[in-house]
Amino acid sequence: MDYVSALVPPVVMAVFFVGLVVTIIKSQGGPNKAKEDAAVDAALAHAEAAKQAPRPEGV
């Protein structure tokens, strides 16, 4: 019975990991894709604007 108690934690973690991967794959695209893409584009534009903004003198 020691082999059962030794195998249960890895099997449980593997099942949860597979479930996580399946959930991530299923959530790609669909109706939320445009909203997610817009949020990423806005964040990238904000970061680019902050990088290109002129620094004030004396800083």
NORSUL-V194083 format. One record per residue. N is the residue number from 0. RES is the residue in one letter. SS is DSSP state (helix for helix, strand for strand, loop for the rest). Layout:
[[N RES SS] [N RES SS]]
This chain:
[[0 M loop] [1 D helix] [2 Y helix] [3 V helix] [4 S helix] [5 A helix] [6 L helix] [7 V helix] [8 P helix] [9 P helix] [10 V helix] [11 V helix] [12 M helix] [13 A helix] [14 V helix] [15 F helix] [16 F helix] [17 V helix] [18 G helix] [19 L helix] [20 V helix] [21 V helix] [22 T helix] [23 I helix] [24 I helix] [25 K helix] [26 S helix] [27 Q loop] [28 G loop] [29 G helix] [30 P helix] [31 N helix] [32 K helix] [33 A helix] [34 K helix] [35 E helix] [36 D helix] [37 A helix] [38 A helix] [39 V helix] [40 D helix] [41 A helix] [42 A helix] [43 L helix] [44 A helix] [45 H helix] [46 A helix] [47 E helix] [48 A helix] [49 A helix] [50 K helix] [51 Q helix] [52 A loop] [53 P loop] [54 R loop] [55 P loop] [56 E loop] [57 G loop] [58 V loop]]
